[in-house]
Amino acid sequence: MYLSLITGGIIVSSSFLIAFVIFTFFFIITILMISRTFKRTRKSHQELTLQNRQLQNSLDEMERVNKNYLRIMRVMAHDLRNPLSGITGLATMLMVEDELSEDCKSMLKLIETTGLHSMEMINELLKTGLADENEQVVKQTLDLKSLLYDSVELLQFKARDKQQQILFEHNNEPVMAHVNHEKIWRVINNLIVNAIKFSYSGEIIKVGIKTASGRVLISVADNGIGIPADQKDTIFEMFTPAKKNGTNGEQPFGLGLSISKRIIELHNGNIWFENNTGKGTIFYIELPGLD
């Protein structure tokens, strides 16, 4: 019996020893796997840190190059205005000479028109496309309804040239907002001029303004050629491929809507368009209003 107890104790001790050895083996394997995983993770983290540092250096270099590029473009655009203005002025002066043939006058007229278009494009680029990103927008409290009325009245003559009419839809109450007069004036003028440009002779253009829930909503609706569905996502891009000639062959630059979008966003507003009923387009501007 005593021998049996000893034998049983040896068997139990052997079982514990085997279990301990197995546990130790798996424990060591687990530690090794954790250690290897940790080393791989640390190496990956080091590689990722290095890649992020290299990417940041590349971004800093790109930003530096881009700033130098913009600086050069500003200088070039600014310096190009003087010779273009001189060429345009000379062409205008020569066109009144009686000795010139009609063909020569036609060529001079083409030079004058091209020069004026080029000057307009450079001015637009200098105003916005190549503008300083840190430019501060100085705002004033203005009556947007009055600003819109003045813009409509000034552009009626341009609409009459195409036998068009601009209707201004509003109520008698002032519509106050905190905006930059010159920049918002440019946006409104651009939308109305576009409506004139892309509408056919004899059409009516509707300009409206109203307030709702502390916001100001301005609309410019035309009955023109409209915007195809496949171009709606690029219409606000600078030098957009969606640009097209007006109904009387007016030349586009692909800058106006891009400039307008940037100005409205600087005012914490939104600009978008929808298809008009039947034909044409309605552009909307939404701006924060004042109670």
C-alpha positions in Angstrom: 0.0 0.0 0.0 2.9 2.3 0.9 4.4 1.5 -2.5 1.2 2.3 -4.3 1.1 5.7 -2.7 4.6 6.4 -3.7 3.9 5.3 -7.2 0.8 7.4 -7.4 2.7 10.4 -6.1 5.3 9.9 -8.8 2.7 9.7 -11.5 1.0 12.9 -10.3 4.3 14.7 -10.1 5.2 13.6 -13.6 1.9 14.8 -14.9 2.4 18.2 -13.3 6.0 18.3 -14.6 4.8 17.5 -18.2 2.0 20.1 -17.9 4.5 22.7 -16.6 6.9 21.9 -19.5 4.1 22.2 -22.0 2.9 25.5 -20.5 6.4 26.8 -20.4 6.9 25.8 -24.0 3.7 27.6 -25.2 4.5 30.6 -23.0 7.9 31.0 -24.5 6.4 30.6 -28.0 3.8 33.2 -27.2 6.5 35.6 -25.9 8.6 35.1 -29.0 5.6 35.7 -31.2 4.7 38.9 -29.3 8.3 40.1 -29.4 8.5 39.4 -33.2 5.2 41.2 -33.7 6.3 44.1 -31.6 9.6 44.4 -33.5 7.7 44.3 -36.8 5.2 47.0 -35.6 8.0 49.2 -34.4 9.8 48.8 -37.7 6.6 49.6 -39.6 6.0 52.6 -37.4 9.6 53.8 -38.0 9.1 53.3 -41.8 5.7 55.1 -41.6 7.2 58.0 -39.7 10.0 58.3 -42.3 7.5 58.2 -45.1 5.3 60.9 -43.4 8.4 63.0 -42.9 9.4 62.6 -46.6 5.8 63.3 -47.7 5.7 66.5 -45.5 9.0 67.6 -47.0 7.6 67.0 -50.5 4.5 69.0 -49.6 6.6 71.8 -48.2 8.7 71.9 -51.4 5.6 71.8 -53.6 4.1 74.7 -51.6 7.3 76.7 -52.0 7.5 76.0 -55.7 3.8 76.9 -56.1 4.2 80.2 -54.3 7.2 81.0 -56.6 5.1 80.0 -59.6 2.3 82.3 -58.5 4.7 85.1 -57.9 6.2 84.8 -61.3 2.7 84.6 -62.9 1.6 87.7 -61.1 4.6 89.6 -62.4 4.1 88.3 -65.9 0.4 89.0 -66.0 1.0 92.5 -64.6 3.7 93.3 -67.1 1.8 92.0 -70.0 -1.0 94.6 -69.5 1.1 97.5 -70.7 2.1 96.2 -74.1 -1.3 94.7 -74.7 -2.9 98.1 -73.8 -0.5 99.8 -76.2 -1.2 97.4 -79.1 -5.0 97.8 -78.5 -4.7 101.6 -78.4 -2.6 101.7 -81.6 -5.1 99.5 -83.4 -8.0 101.8 -82.3 -6.2 104.9 -83.5 -5.2 103.3 -86.9 -8.8 102.3 -87.6 -9.9 105.9 -88.1 -7.4 106.5 -90.9 -9.1 107.1 -94.2 -6.2 105.7 -96.3 -6.6 102.2 -95.0 -8.6 99.6 -96.9 -11.6 97.8 -95.4 -9.6 94.6 -95.1 -6.9 96.4 -93.1 -9.5 98.0 -90.9 -11.1 94.5 -90.3 -7.7 93.2 -89.3 -7.1 96.1 -87.0 -10.6 95.5 -85.5 -9.6 91.9 -84.8 -6.4 93.0 -83.1 -8.3 95.5 -81.0 -10.9 92.9 -80.0 -8.3 90.3 -79.2 -6.3 92.8 -77.1 -9.4 93.8 -75.1 -10.3 90.2 -74.4 -6.8 89.4 -73.4 -6.7 92.5 -71.1 -10.0 91.4 -69.5 -8.7 87.9 -68.9 -5.5 89.2 -67.3 -7.5 91.5 -65.1 -9.7 88.6 -63.9 -6.7 86.5 -63.2 -5.0 89.2 -61.2 -8.2 89.9 -59.2 -8.9 86.3 -58.2 -7.0 83.5 -60.0 -3.6 84.8 -59.0 -4.8 86.7 -55.9 -3.0 86.6 -52.5 -4.5 83.7 -50.5 -4.2 85.9 -47.3 -6.2 88.7 -48.8 -8.6 90.1 -46.2 -12.2 90.6 -47.1 -13.4 93.9 -45.7 -17.2 93.8 -45.1 -19.8 96.4 -44.6 -23.5 96.3 -43.7 -25.4 96.9 -47.0 -28.8 96.7 -48.4 -28.5 93.8 -51.0 -31.8 94.7 -52.6 -30.5 98.2 -53.4 -27.2 96.8 -54.7 -29.1 94.3 -56.9 -31.4 97.0 -58.2 -28.5 99.2 -59.3 -26.8 96.2 -61.0 -30.0 95.4 -62.9 -30.5 99.0 -64.0 -26.9 99.4 -65.2 -27.1 96.1 -67.2 -30.5 96.9 -68.9 -28.7 98.6 -71.8 -26.6 95.4 -72.4 -29.8 93.4 -72.4 -31.5 95.8 -74.8 -28.6 95.2 -77.3 -30.0 91.7 -77.6 -33.7 92.8 -77.4 -33.9 91.3 -73.9 -35.4 92.5 -70.7 -34.4 92.1 -67.1 -37.2 91.9 -64.5 -36.3 92.5 -60.9 -38.6 90.6 -58.5 -38.6 91.8 -54.9 -40.7 93.3 -52.0 -40.5 96.8 -50.6 -38.4 95.8 -47.5 -34.6 96.3 -47.4 -32.5 93.2 -47.3 -29.5 93.8 -45.0 -26.3 91.7 -45.0 -22.7 92.0 -44.0 -20.7 91.8 -47.2 -17.9 93.3 -49.3 -19.7 95.6 -51.8 -17.2 95.4 -54.6 -16.9 91.5 -54.5 -20.6 90.8 -54.2 -21.2 93.4 -57.0 -18.8 91.4 -59.2 -20.7 88.1 -58.5 -24.1 89.6 -59.3 -22.9 91.3 -62.4 -21.2 88.2 -63.6 -24.4 86.1 -63.2 -26.6 88.7 -65.0 -24.0 89.2 -67.8 -23.9 85.4 -68.2 -27.7 85.2 -68.4 -27.6 87.9 -71.1 -24.8 86.2 -72.9 -26.4 82.7 -73.0 -30.0 83.8 -73.6 -31.5 84.3 -77.1 -32.7 87.6 -78.4 -36.1 88.7 -77.1 -35.9 86.6 -73.9 -36.7 87.7 -70.4 -34.2 87.4 -67.5 -35.6 87.3 -64.0 -33.5 88.5 -61.0 -35.0 88.0 -57.5 -34.1 88.4 -53.9 -35.9 87.2 -50.7 -35.1 86.2 -47.1 -35.9 83.1 -45.2 -34.7 81.8 -41.8 -32.0 84.4 -41.5 -30.6 83.8 -44.9 -30.7 85.8 -48.1 -31.5 84.1 -51.4 -30.7 85.8 -54.7 -31.7 84.2 -58.0 -30.9 84.9 -61.6 -33.0 82.9 -64.1 -32.6 82.8 -67.8 -34.3 81.0 -70.7 -31.1 80.4 -72.6 -29.1 77.4 -73.9 -28.8 75.8 -70.4 -26.0 73.6 -69.0 -25.7 69.9 -70.1 -25.8 67.3 -67.4 -22.3 66.1 -68.2 -20.9 69.5 -67.5 -22.6 70.4 -64.2 -19.7 69.1 -62.1 -17.1 71.3 -63.8 -19.0 74.5 -64.3 -17.4 76.2 -61.2 -13.8 75.1 -62.1 -11.3 77.7 -63.2 -10.8 77.5 -67.0 -13.7 75.0 -67.0 -13.9 72.8 -70.1 -17.7 73.5 -69.9 -17.2 77.1 -71.3 -19.0 77.9 -74.6 -19.7 80.9 -76.8 -22.8 83.0 -76.1 -25.8 83.0 -78.4 -24.3 85.9 -80.4 -20.8 84.4 -80.4 -19.7 86.1 -77.2 -16.3 84.8 -76.2 -16.0 83.0 -72.8 -13.0 82.8 -70.5 -14.0 80.1 -68.1 -13.2 82.3 -65.1 -16.4 84.0 -64.0 -18.2 81.3 -62.1 -15.0 80.0 -60.5 -14.3 83.6 -59.2 -17.9 83.9 -58.1 -17.8 80.7 -56.1 -14.6 81.7 -54.3 -16.1 85.1 -53.4 -19.3 83.6 -52.1 -17.4 81.0 -50.0 -15.4 83.9 -48.5 -18.7 85.3 -47.3 -19.8 81.9 -45.8 -22.4 81.5 -48.5 -23.3 79.0 -51.2 -23.8 79.2 -54.9 -25.4 76.6 -57.2 -27.6 76.2 -60.2 -30.7 74.3 -61.3 -32.4 73.7 -64.6 -35.1 76.2 -65.4 -38.6 75.0 -66.3 -38.6 74.3 -70.0 -35.1 75.6 -70.8 -32.3 77.7 -69.4 -30.7 77.9 -66.0 -31.4 79.4 -62.5 -28.4 80.4 -60.5 -28.8 80.8 -56.7 -26.7 82.7 -54.2 -27.3 82.1 -50.5 -25.7 84.5 -48.0 -26.1 85.1 -44.2 -28.6 87.8 -43.6 -29.1 90.3 -40.7 -32.3 90.5 -38.7 
